[in-house]
Amino acid sequence: MSLFKKILLKWSPSSKKELEVLENWKSDYVNQIKSLEELHTNQSMMEKYHAYKEVDKEKAWSVLQAKINKTKTLDTQVRVFGINPWQWAAVFTLLVVSLLVFRSFTNNVEKTEYISTLSQKNIMLDDKSLVTLDLNSVLVKNDFRNTELKGRAFFEISKNPSHPFIIKTSNAEIKVLGTSFFVTAKQEFTEITVVEGRVSVSTLFGSKILEAGNRLMIDYRQMTEKKSKDAYILDWRNNFLTFNNVELLEVLNEVALFYNVELVLPDPVPETSCLIRTKFEKTKLENVLSELSLIANFSYTFQNNKVIIEKMKC
């Protein structure tokens, strides 16, 4: 029971005026109670405020900042390592394609290819070196004084001590500073004959310095050097062949190379002692083979661009 009701039970107002006084007092009482409650609330808030002032604010901010930094680090890791496999594949593919395009562009800019099919071709390179490219031959210029040869060519190299001239074949690398020489470059063998100066040759069998007048033959078995006593090798540029006491097998190999045919010898290859001394000037292959077979006493057949030697008795 409220205080106001207790007062009414104990004291009943006898007049209207007393009742008004009592009502006014009740109103004041209620307002005072509200004031006390507000004061109590404000006091509680002040106590919390004082408690807040006692907190170490710098320490609290340090802890909060550490949490923020940790969150950023984790977010960065998620963004870097959270790439799915397809995204990684796309990045890798883009890098590979870019590299291939760059290499293709570089190769297209640097390489120049000279091809001689039906006739010989005379070439002057950018370093003033002269090359006579035989028919059915290919010379590729990779960059300054760096080439590759398939077929046969005669080189007259301009002197440049700071930049050696390089020729690559299937099984050798030829390096010169300034000289003239012949190179025959087939898949099965490489042959170098030096006319003037010196030539350095590197192969799987080692390196060799070749002097003027010497010839070097490299195949899949060995590297052989010998004196170039015959004059026939100088004649292919003029479209005729001269053999001066040259072994039969060597003559047959030279004829096959000159006419761009494949030579098939008996297996095993017989030892021969025949030395050939003859000359062919703008002669058809059939006539050359016919004359040689009479001189050296062998038989042959010609089919599918192959010269098949049979029954060598020389």
Secondary structure in CASP SS format (residue, H / E / C, confidence):
PFRMAT SS
TARGET T0000
AUTHOR 0000-0000-0000
METHOD secondary structure of the structure
MODEL  1
M C 1.00
S C 1.00
L H 1.00
F H 1.00
K H 1.00
K H 1.00
I H 1.00
L H 1.00
L H 1.00
K H 1.00
W C 1.00
S C 1.00
P C 1.00
S C 1.00
S C 1.00
K H 1.00
K H 1.00
E H 1.00
L H 1.00
E H 1.00
V H 1.00
L H 1.00
E H 1.00
N H 1.00
W H 1.00
K H 1.00
S H 1.00
D H 1.00
Y H 1.00
V H 1.00
N H 1.00
Q H 1.00
I H 1.00
K H 1.00
S H 1.00
L H 1.00
E H 1.00
E H 1.00
L H 1.00
H H 1.00
T H 1.00
N H 1.00
Q H 1.00
S H 1.00
M H 1.00
M H 1.00
E H 1.00
K H 1.00
Y H 1.00
H H 1.00
A H 1.00
Y H 1.00
K H 1.00
E C 1.00
V C 1.00
D C 1.00
K H 1.00
E H 1.00
K H 1.00
A H 1.00
W H 1.00
S H 1.00
V H 1.00
L H 1.00
Q H 1.00
A H 1.00
K H 1.00
I H 1.00
N H 1.00
K H 1.00
T H 1.00
K H 1.00
T H 1.00
L H 1.00
D H 1.00
T H 1.00
Q H 1.00
V H 1.00
R H 1.00
V H 1.00
F H 1.00
G C 1.00
I C 1.00
N C 1.00
P H 1.00
W H 1.00
Q H 1.00
W H 1.00
A H 1.00
A H 1.00
V H 1.00
F H 1.00
T H 1.00
L H 1.00
L H 1.00
V H 1.00
V H 1.00
S H 1.00
L H 1.00
L H 1.00
V H 1.00
F H 1.00
R H 1.00
S H 1.00
F H 1.00
T H 1.00
N H 1.00
N H 1.00
V H 1.00
E H 1.00
K C 1.00
T E 1.00
E E 1.00
Y E 1.00
I E 1.00
S E 1.00
T C 1.00
L C 1.00
S C 1.00
Q C 1.00
K E 1.00
N E 1.00
I E 1.00
M E 1.00
L C 1.00
D C 1.00
D C 1.00
K C 1.00
S C 1.00
L E 1.00
V E 1.00
T E 1.00
L E 1.00
D C 1.00
L C 1.00
N C 1.00
S E 1.00
V E 1.00
L E 1.00
V E 1.00
K E 1.00
N E 1.00
D E 1.00
F C 1.00
R C 1.00
N E 1.00
T E 1.00
E E 1.00
L E 1.00
K E 1.00
G E 1.00
R E 1.00
A E 1.00
F E 1.00
F E 1.00
E E 1.00
I C 1.00
S C 1.00
K C 1.00
N C 1.00
P C 1.00
S C 1.00
H C 1.00
P C 1.00
F E 1.00
I E 1.00
I E 1.00
K E 1.00
T C 1.00
S C 1.00
N C 1.00
A C 1.00
E E 1.00
I E 1.00
K E 1.00
V E 1.00
L C 1.00
G C 1.00
T C 1.00
S E 1.00
F E 1.00
F E 1.00
V E 1.00
T E 1.00
A E 1.00
K C 1.00
Q C 1.00
E C 1.00
F E 1.00
T E 1.00
E E 1.00
I E 1.00
T E 1.00
V E 1.00
V E 1.00
E E 1.00
G C 1.00
R E 1.00
V E 1.00
S E 1.00
V E 1.00
S E 1.00
T E 1.00
L C 1.00
F C 1.00
G E 1.00
S E 1.00
K E 1.00
I E 1.00
L E 1.00
E E 1.00
A C 1.00
G C 1.00
N E 1.00
R E 1.00
L E 1.00
M E 1.00
I E 1.00
D E 1.00
Y C 1.00
R C 1.00
Q C 1.00
M E 1.00
T E 1.00
E E 1.00
K E 1.00
K E 1.00
S C 1.00
K C 1.00
D C 1.00
A C 1.00
Y H 1.00
I H 1.00
L H 1.00
D C 1.00
W H 1.00
R H 1.00
N H 1.00
N C 1.00
F E 1.00
L E 1.00
T E 1.00
F E 1.00
N E 1.00
N E 1.00
V E 1.00
E E 1.00
L H 1.00
L H 1.00
E H 1.00
V H 1.00
L H 1.00
N H 1.00
E H 1.00
V H 1.00
A H 1.00
L H 1.00
F H 1.00
Y C 1.00
N C 1.00
V C 1.00
E E 1.00
L E 1.00
V E 1.00
L C 1.00
P C 1.00
D C 1.00
P C 1.00
V C 1.00
P C 1.00
E C 1.00
T C 1.00
S C 1.00
C C 1.00
L E 1.00
I E 1.00
R E 1.00
T E 1.00
K E 1.00
F E 1.00
E E 1.00
K C 1.00
T C 1.00
K C 1.00
L H 1.00
E H 1.00
N H 1.00
V H 1.00
L H 1.00
S H 1.00
E H 1.00
L H 1.00
S H 1.00
L H 1.00
I H 1.00
A H 1.00
N C 1.00
F C 1.00
S E 1.00
Y E 1.00
T E 1.00
F E 1.00
Q E 1.00
N C 1.00
N C 1.00
K E 1.00
V E 1.00
I E 1.00
I E 1.00
E E 1.00
K C 1.00
M C 1.00
K C 1.00
C C 1.00
END
